[in-house]
Amino acid sequence: MWEFVRCLSDRERSVFLLRYVEELEFREIEQCTGLKVGALKVYLNRALTKVRDGLEIVKRRLFSPGRKFARKTRANGKFLRR
């Protein structure tokens, strides 16, 4: 997930981190950034959309039909392809 957060614009990233990592309220973020609450919500929505889209792509790649996963067996500790 953090790879996608790093790819956000500076404003999107700062609003995302202040809201979800620092757990600040919109009024507190407004004071920190000088942006209006409406603008904060727009930046946060864009950031969430980009992160969710990126995670969805990873999910599709990982769980696509026919993908072979390496699995360690208990008997010998070696990886087998399924």
Secondary structure, DSSP 4 states (H G I P E B T S, - for coil): -HHHHHTS-HHHHHHHHHHHTS---HHHHHHHH---HHHHHHHHHHHHHHHHHHHHHHHHHHT-TT---EEE-TTT--EEE-
